[in-house]
Amino acid sequence: MRKNISIALTLLVLIGMAPLLGACNTTAGAGRDISDAGHTITHDANTTR
């Protein structure tokens, strides 16, 4: 009985963490996009001086 509860709790935790792991990848991608936009703006500002 105790082993079944342990397995169920482990599965519940893993299922609960799945959206968080996906969010990390999304946040990292958004950070790269914002960084690329900043580099483009800086580059354009330096070339128009």
C-alpha positions as CSV (number, residue, x, y, z in Angstrom):
1,M,0.0,0.0,0.0
2,R,2.8,2.4,0.9
3,K,4.6,1.7,-2.3
4,N,1.5,2.5,-4.4
5,I,1.1,5.8,-2.6
6,S,4.8,6.6,-3.2
7,I,4.5,5.8,-6.9
8,A,1.3,7.9,-7.2
9,L,2.9,10.9,-5.4
10,T,6.0,10.7,-7.6
11,L,3.8,10.6,-10.8
12,L,1.8,13.5,-9.5
13,V,4.9,15.6,-8.9
14,L,6.4,14.8,-12.3
15,I,3.1,15.6,-14.1
16,G,2.9,18.9,-12.1
17,M,6.4,19.9,-13.1
18,A,5.9,19.3,-16.8
19,P,4.4,22.7,-17.6
20,L,7.2,24.4,-15.6
21,L,9.9,22.7,-17.8
22,G,8.1,23.9,-20.9
23,A,7.9,27.4,-19.5
24,C,11.7,27.5,-19.0
25,N,12.2,26.8,-22.7
26,T,9.6,29.5,-23.7
27,T,11.2,32.1,-21.4
28,A,14.7,31.4,-22.8
29,G,13.4,31.8,-26.3
30,A,11.7,35.1,-25.5
31,G,14.9,36.3,-23.8
32,R,16.9,35.5,-27.0
33,D,14.3,37.3,-29.2
34,I,14.5,40.4,-27.0
35,S,18.2,40.3,-26.9
36,D,18.4,40.0,-30.7
37,A,16.0,43.0,-31.1
38,G,18.3,45.0,-28.7
39,H,21.4,44.1,-30.8
40,T,19.6,45.1,-34.0
41,I,18.5,48.5,-32.5
42,T,22.0,49.1,-31.2
43,H,23.6,48.2,-34.6
44,D,21.1,50.4,-36.5
45,A,21.8,53.3,-34.1
46,N,25.5,53.0,-34.5
47,T,25.3,52.9,-38.3
48,T,23.1,56.0,-38.6
49,R,25.4,58.3,-36.6
